[in-house]
Amino acid sequence: MTYQHAVTARIWEPIEPIARGERYEDPLQDALQRAKLGSVDGGGSQLSKLGEVLFAELELHLTNLDAALELTKRVLEDAGAPQGSELRFDDQQRTPITFGTQQGLAIYLDGMTFGCRGTDET
C-alpha cells in the first residue's frame, strides 16, 4: 500500500525515547495498521542545550488523510498527549493541526538545596 502523505506528530512532552515508543509509537502503529491508514516511520527527540528533551516527534506516512488524522489524534490523546501538540505537514501549505488534552507540570530538583520557608509559631 502506498502512503502518500508525510506528517510529523510533534508531542510537547519531555519523554525519553523508550517511553515514547511504548506510550505513543507502538499504539499508533498498531491502530494505523489495523485501519490500513498508514504507518509510523520512526521518532526522535529535540534536546535543549543542557541535554533535556524538549519535545518528541513521530514521522508518519498516511493515506486517506482525513480519516488517518482523526485516528492519529484520538490515539495520541488517549495515550496522554499534552495540549499544544501538533500534526505538521511536509507540504508547508497546510496549517499544523493542534491536539492534546493533558496538561503537565515540571519540577526541577537540584539535589543540593534543602529547606523550607514559613512561619515558626513556637
C-alpha positions as a LaTeX table, in Angstrom:
\begin{tabular}{lrrr}
\hline
Residue & $x$ (\AA) & $y$ (\AA) & $z$ (\AA) \\
\hline
Met1 & 0.00 & 0.00 & 0.00 \\
Thr2 & 1.25 & 3.50 & $-0.83$ \\
Tyr3 & 1.12 & 6.16 & 1.86 \\
Gln4 & 1.35 & 9.46 & 0.02 \\
His5 & 1.06 & 11.90 & 2.95 \\
Ala6 & 4.10 & 12.63 & 5.13 \\
Val7 & 3.06 & 14.04 & 8.51 \\
Thr8 & 5.04 & 14.73 & 11.68 \\
Ala9 & 3.39 & 14.46 & 15.06 \\
Arg10 & 5.16 & 16.84 & 17.45 \\
Ile11 & 4.39 & 15.97 & 21.06 \\
Trp12 & 5.34 & 18.69 & 23.54 \\
Glu13 & 6.41 & 16.37 & 26.32 \\
Pro14 & 9.90 & 15.75 & 27.74 \\
Ile15 & 9.62 & 11.97 & 27.28 \\
Glu16 & 12.60 & 9.65 & 26.87 \\
Pro17 & 12.90 & 7.52 & 23.69 \\
Ile18 & 11.91 & 4.12 & 25.13 \\
Ala19 & 8.91 & 5.60 & 26.94 \\
Arg20 & 7.98 & 7.50 & 23.75 \\
Gly21 & 7.89 & 4.22 & 21.84 \\
Glu22 & 5.79 & 2.41 & 24.42 \\
Arg23 & 3.39 & 5.28 & 25.05 \\
Tyr24 & 2.93 & 6.77 & 21.58 \\
Glu25 & 4.69 & 4.99 & 18.67 \\
Asp26 & 3.62 & 1.39 & 19.29 \\
Pro27 & $-0.10$ & 2.06 & 19.94 \\
Leu28 & $-0.28$ & 4.44 & 16.96 \\
Gln29 & 1.48 & 1.97 & 14.66 \\
Asp30 & $-0.96$ & $-0.78$ & 15.70 \\
Ala31 & $-4.01$ & 1.45 & 15.16 \\
Leu32 & $-2.85$ & 2.76 & 11.77 \\
Gln33 & $-2.01$ & $-0.72$ & 10.51 \\
Arg34 & $-5.31$ & $-2.23$ & 11.68 \\
Ala35 & $-7.22$ & 0.55 & 9.91 \\
Lys36 & $-4.93$ & 0.37 & 6.85 \\
Leu37 & $-4.40$ & 4.14 & 7.10 \\
Gly38 & $-0.63$ & 4.38 & 7.41 \\
Ser39 & 2.48 & 3.64 & 9.42 \\
Val40 & 4.88 & 5.18 & 11.92 \\
Asp41 & 8.28 & 5.52 & 10.27 \\
Gly42 & 10.21 & 6.36 & 13.42 \\
Gly43 & 10.61 & 9.01 & 16.04 \\
Gly44 & 13.05 & 11.39 & 17.58 \\
Ser45 & 13.58 & 13.93 & 20.31 \\
Gln46 & 14.67 & 17.56 & 20.27 \\
Leu47 & 17.15 & 18.27 & 23.04 \\
Ser48 & 17.92 & 21.55 & 24.78 \\
Lys49 & 21.47 & 22.86 & 25.11 \\
Leu50 & 21.55 & 21.19 & 28.53 \\
Gly51 & 20.54 & 17.84 & 27.04 \\
Glu52 & 16.97 & 17.64 & 28.30 \\
Val53 & 14.18 & 16.52 & 25.97 \\
Leu54 & 12.06 & 19.48 & 24.80 \\
Phe55 & 9.64 & 17.56 & 22.59 \\
Ala56 & 9.26 & 14.28 & 20.76 \\
Glu57 & 8.34 & 13.72 & 17.13 \\
Leu58 & 6.87 & 10.79 & 15.23 \\
Glu59 & 7.29 & 10.54 & 11.46 \\
Leu60 & 4.10 & 9.25 & 9.86 \\
His61 & 3.17 & 8.09 & 6.36 \\
Leu62 & $-0.58$ & 8.24 & 5.86 \\
Thr63 & $-3.27$ & 7.54 & 3.29 \\
Asn64 & $-6.90$ & 8.75 & 3.34 \\
Leu65 & $-5.63$ & 11.82 & 5.15 \\
Asp66 & $-8.79$ & 12.96 & 6.95 \\
Ala67 & $-9.52$ & 9.55 & 8.47 \\
Ala68 & $-5.84$ & 8.96 & 9.30 \\
Leu69 & $-5.51$ & 12.33 & 11.03 \\
Glu70 & $-8.62$ & 11.74 & 13.15 \\
Leu71 & $-7.37$ & 8.31 & 14.18 \\
Thr72 & $-3.88$ & 9.68 & 14.94 \\
Lys73 & $-5.25$ & 12.47 & 17.12 \\
Arg74 & $-7.53$ & 10.09 & 19.02 \\
Val75 & $-4.80$ & 7.50 & 19.70 \\
Leu76 & $-2.24$ & 10.10 & 20.80 \\
Glu77 & $-4.74$ & 11.93 & 23.02 \\
Asp78 & $-5.84$ & 8.63 & 24.58 \\
Ala79 & $-2.16$ & 7.97 & 25.33 \\
Gly80 & $-1.91$ & 11.32 & 27.14 \\
Ala81 & $-0.56$ & 13.77 & 24.55 \\
Pro82 & $-0.33$ & 17.24 & 26.09 \\
Gln83 & $-2.15$ & 20.32 & 24.87 \\
Gly84 & $-0.31$ & 22.20 & 22.14 \\
Ser85 & 0.95 & 19.07 & 20.38 \\
Glu86 & 0.79 & 19.35 & 16.59 \\
Leu87 & 0.36 & 17.41 & 13.40 \\
Arg88 & 2.70 & 19.11 & 10.94 \\
Phe89 & 2.69 & 18.65 & 7.15 \\
Asp90 & 5.69 & 18.40 & 4.85 \\
Asp91 & 3.96 & 20.30 & 2.05 \\
Gln92 & 4.09 & 23.55 & 4.11 \\
Gln93 & 0.79 & 24.68 & 2.57 \\
Arg94 & $-1.35$ & 23.14 & 5.28 \\
Thr95 & $-1.57$ & 24.75 & 8.70 \\
Pro96 & $-0.48$ & 22.47 & 11.57 \\
Ile97 & $-3.35$ & 20.87 & 13.46 \\
Thr98 & $-3.11$ & 21.20 & 17.23 \\
Phe99 & $-4.29$ & 18.44 & 19.53 \\
Gly100 & $-3.80$ & 17.15 & 23.06 \\
Thr101 & $-5.87$ & 17.10 & 26.22 \\
Gln102 & $-3.40$ & 16.82 & 29.08 \\
Gln103 & $-1.50$ & 19.50 & 30.93 \\
Gly104 & 1.89 & 18.97 & 32.52 \\
Leu105 & 4.00 & 20.32 & 35.33 \\
Ala106 & 7.77 & 20.06 & 35.53 \\
Ile107 & 9.59 & 20.22 & 38.84 \\
Tyr108 & 13.35 & 20.56 & 38.86 \\
Leu109 & 15.29 & 19.44 & 41.93 \\
Asp110 & 18.97 & 20.19 & 42.15 \\
Gly111 & 19.74 & 17.55 & 44.78 \\
Met112 & 21.68 & 20.03 & 46.87 \\
Thr113 & 19.35 & 22.64 & 48.29 \\
Phe114 & 17.16 & 21.78 & 51.23 \\
Gly115 & 14.98 & 23.91 & 53.37 \\
Cys116 & 11.56 & 25.29 & 53.96 \\
Arg117 & 10.37 & 28.81 & 54.36 \\
Gly118 & 7.48 & 29.65 & 56.54 \\
Thr119 & 6.45 & 30.91 & 59.94 \\
Asp120 & 7.63 & 29.17 & 63.06 \\
Glu121 & 4.89 & 29.57 & 65.64 \\
Thr122 & 6.77 & 28.15 & 68.66 \\
\hline
\end{tabular}
